[in-house]
């Protein structure tokens, strides 16, 4: 990503979601949901880790943090 930090707020399926991104130079992407590290899956097309969150798991004021 072309920046060190970014933050955005979205409304998805009626839930307020905050997405934070930070490039820490870790060499591997980690994704945290409300501060808890989640298991990710490697996407060979995007060539990075990704996380799918089911609609039923979305909560209001959820914070998703992506660390690279």
C-alpha positions in Angstrom: 0.0 0.0 0.0 1.3 3.5 -0.8 1.0 4.8 2.7 2.1 4.0 6.3 -1.3 4.4 7.9 -4.9 4.8 6.9 -8.3 4.7 8.5 -11.8 4.6 7.0 -15.3 4.2 8.4 -18.0 2.3 6.5 -21.6 1.2 7.1 -21.9 -2.4 6.0 -25.2 -4.2 6.3 -26.4 -1.5 8.7 -23.3 -1.9 11.0 -20.7 0.8 11.6 -17.3 -0.6 10.7 -13.9 1.0 11.1 -11.0 -0.2 8.9 -7.5 0.6 10.1 -4.4 -0.1 8.0 -0.8 0.2 9.2 2.4 -0.8 7.4 4.8 -1.9 10.1 7.2 -3.7 7.7 6.4 -7.1 9.1 6.7 -8.9 5.8 3.4 -10.8 6.4 -0.1 -9.4 6.6 -2.1 -9.9 9.9 -5.8 -9.0 10.3 -7.3 -8.3 13.7 -11.0 -8.0 14.5 -11.7 -6.0 17.6 -8.1 -6.5 18.6 -8.1 -10.3 18.2 -5.9 -11.9 15.5 -8.0 -13.9 13.0 -6.9 -16.8 10.8 -6.4 -15.6 7.2 -6.3 -17.3 3.8 -3.7 -16.6 1.2 -5.2 -15.3 -2.0 -3.0 -16.2 -5.0 -4.6 -13.6 -7.3 -4.0 -10.7 -4.9 -0.8 -12.3 -3.6 -1.7 -11.5 0.0 -3.6 -12.8 3.1 -7.3 -12.0 3.2 -10.2 -12.5 5.7 -13.8 -13.2 4.9 -16.3 -12.1 7.6 -19.8 -13.6 7.4 -22.7 -11.1 7.6 -23.9 -12.9 10.7 -20.5 -12.1 12.4 -20.6 -8.4 11.7 -21.2 -6.3 14.8 -21.9 -2.6 15.3 -18.7 -0.6 15.9 -16.5 -3.4 14.7 -12.8 -2.5 14.2 -10.8 -4.3 11.6 -7.1 -3.7 11.6 -4.8 -4.8 8.8 -1.1 -4.9 9.7 1.5 -5.4 7.0 
